[in-house]
Amino acid sequence: MIAPTFFKSVPCNLYDASVVVLVQKIVAEHAIRPDEITRMILRPSRDIKGHGGDGSGGSMSQWLSVRLNAAHGACGTRPYSAWQNGEPPPQEVARLVDLASIEPYVETGPPDVRYWEGYVPTSVTIETVKGTFDDHMPLLQRLTEAQLLEKFVDNVAPAIGEAGARELADLRCVSRSFRAQARFSIAFSPNADALSSRQYGVSPVWAARACRGRRRFSG
């Protein structure tokens, strides 16, 4: 169950995520190619110090740059880890960063809604060779279970393959999830077995043996 935790669909600050989501929405709805964009005007809900840069300076600078993340969103860069890997962005992404500007945006919303509930009033204008397109939103929608699953697979598949990522996300059978976790640990953390023992009280190897024949843990 997702609620009450808020999951973002893209890897950046919550205030910047709403900008990227709007950019992706405009690009998708109007079938805009990155090379058709001549200007992007980004209006995040907050003017946060350091978020107006171009992302140069390493992974943290990339994570903080709303212009860079909006450009990645417009270009559909995958995997998501490439957004903040510390490497120079692809040429088309870098071009859009240079074309992007940030303007203040203020929208008064319900007094009982807070940013951690998704209140991030945002506006975006994208100018292209075929016209100008605007959109805005007061609330960033929560991900559904299906969207969260696809985001997880998107993030993990580059390391262990799509089949492994989907198996890791499938918690219906403990043996399957632990076998997948073992592959996940090889890709990401040599200490995952110890972590699993602390978290579940058993190691992936023991659980896989105990769950042969697709027996399930109750409770």
PETAQUI-V481428 format. One record per helix or strand of 3 or more residues. SS is the DSSP state (helix for helix, strand for strand). FROM is the first residue (numbers start at 1). LEN is the number of residues. If there is no record, write none. Layout:
[[SS,FROM,LEN] [SS,FROM,LEN]]
//
This chain:
[[helix,14,16] [helix,34,3] [strand,37,7] [helix,59,6] [helix,66,10] [helix,80,5] [helix,91,9] [strand,100,3] [helix,115,3] [strand,119,10] [strand,131,9] [helix,145,16] [helix,162,8] [helix,174,15] [helix,192,9] [helix,204,7]]
//
